[in-house]
Amino acid sequence: MEAMRWLVDGMNVIGTRPDNWWRDRDAAMLKLVDQLERWAAAEGEEVVVVFERRPSPPIHSTVIEVTHAPKPKAHAADDEIVRLLAAEAAPHAVRVVTSDRGLGERATAHGATVERADSFRSRIESL
């Protein structure tokens, strides 16, 4: 079976738990990338996590792709996810992770499937 390609709305996944992530967004981003790396390596999945702004310091990974919207603004990560999805050769093989209804509708309109951020976070935390 071929690996699924995942486009992850990073801050949407981080925001599923009220664990004081807002006190240090960059640390929360780093923690999510670490969880995504372990999950992607264990499951053999291709993962792209999209943040609304560049993490500081930048986060580098050899396991997953870490990216951000070109300009931080409302829904910037959503727009970047849709841009990436539109560039996919096989959007039906992509799963978008978000609980944002608008982004979910835009993703399914491109042929992708959608998984809710809370269920995905439970999935990656189960390792």
Secondary structure, 3 states (H helix, E strand, C coil): CCCCEEEEEHHHHHCCCCCCHHHCHHHHHHHHHHHHHHHHHHHCCEEEEEECCCCCCCCCCCCCEEEECCCCCCCHHHHHHHHHHHCCCCHHHEEEECCCHHHHHHHHHCCCEEECHHHHHHHHHCC
